[in-house]
């Protein structure tokens, strides 16, 4: 999850130095998303249930948005770790949720 946060940090820095009218919007959005992901990763390490739910939902939404967007090299580079993160979150759910998961 920290890897994806770094990915968004690089995205934010890249947009900050572009000559676009929207550079500040994308830079602040990317930085904010990187901070949210880093916070979720921190609380996942502390086995917080809400962080697992938030990370799982956010990861699933990101995968859907990445697939339905115009797919380029940047999207494919982002999709691979996102799918891996989503799989790891689902595989480790018993550890975070305390073994109270059915099915």
C-alpha positions in Angstrom: 0.0 0.0 0.0 2.9 2.3 0.7 4.1 1.6 -2.9 0.8 2.9 -4.3 1.1 5.9 -2.1 4.5 6.6 -3.5 3.1 6.1 -7.0 0.5 8.9 -6.3 3.2 11.1 -4.8 5.2 10.8 -8.0 2.0 11.6 -9.9 1.5 14.8 -7.8 5.0 16.0 -8.3 4.8 15.3 -12.0 1.7 17.4 -12.4 3.1 20.2 -10.2 5.9 20.8 -12.8 3.7 20.5 -15.9 2.6 23.6 -17.7 -1.1 22.9 -17.4 -3.9 25.0 -16.0 -5.0 22.1 -13.9 -1.6 21.3 -12.4 -2.4 22.5 -8.9 -5.7 20.6 -8.8 -4.0 17.3 -9.9 -1.0 17.9 -7.7 -3.0 18.6 -4.5 -5.4 15.7 -5.4 -2.6 13.3 -5.9 -0.8 14.4 -2.7 -4.0 14.1 -0.7 -4.7 10.6 -2.1 -1.1 9.6 -1.2 -1.6 10.8 2.4 -4.9 8.9 2.7 -3.3 5.7 1.4 -0.3 6.1 3.8 -2.7 6.6 6.7 -4.7 3.5 5.8 -1.5 1.5 5.5 -0.4 2.7 8.9 -3.6 1.7 10.6 -3.7 -1.6 8.7 -0.4 -2.4 10.3 -2.1 -1.8 13.7 -4.9 -4.2 12.6 -7.7 -1.6 12.6 -10.9 -3.0 11.2 -12.1 0.3 9.7 -8.8 0.7 7.9 -9.2 -2.7 6.3 -12.7 -1.9 5.1 -11.6 1.5 3.8 -8.6 0.1 2.0 -10.6 -2.7 0.4 -13.4 -0.5 -0.8 -11.0 2.2 -2.0 -8.8 -0.4 -3.8 -11.8 -2.0 -5.5 -13.1 1.4 -6.7 -9.7 2.3 -8.0 -9.5 -0.9 -10.0 -12.9 -0.3 -11.6 -12.0 3.3 -12.4 -8.7 2.4 -13.9 -10.2 -0.2 -16.1 -13.1 2.0 -17.3 -10.9 5.0 -17.9 -8.8 5.6 -21.1 -6.1 2.9 -20.6 -2.6 4.0 -21.3 0.8 2.9 -20.0 0.4 4.8 -16.8 -2.9 3.1 -16.1 -1.5 -0.3 -16.7 1.5 0.5 -14.4 -1.0 1.5 -11.7 -3.4 -1.4 -12.3 -0.8 -4.2 -11.6 0.0 -3.1 -8.0 -3.6 -2.2 -7.3 -4.9 -5.7 -8.2 -2.1 -7.2 -6.1 -3.0 -5.0 -3.2 -6.7 -5.9 -3.5 -5.8 -9.6 -3.5 -3.6 -9.2 -0.5 -6.3 -7.3 1.4 -8.8 -10.1 0.7 -6.3 -12.9 1.5 -5.4 -11.3 4.8 -8.9 -10.4 6.0 -8.9 -13.0 8.7 -5.8 -11.6 10.3 -7.2 -8.1 10.4 -10.8 -9.0 11.2 -9.9 -11.4 13.9 -11.0 -14.7 12.3 -14.7 -13.7 12.4 -15.1 -14.0 8.7 -17.5 -16.5 7.1 -16.9 -18.2 3.8 
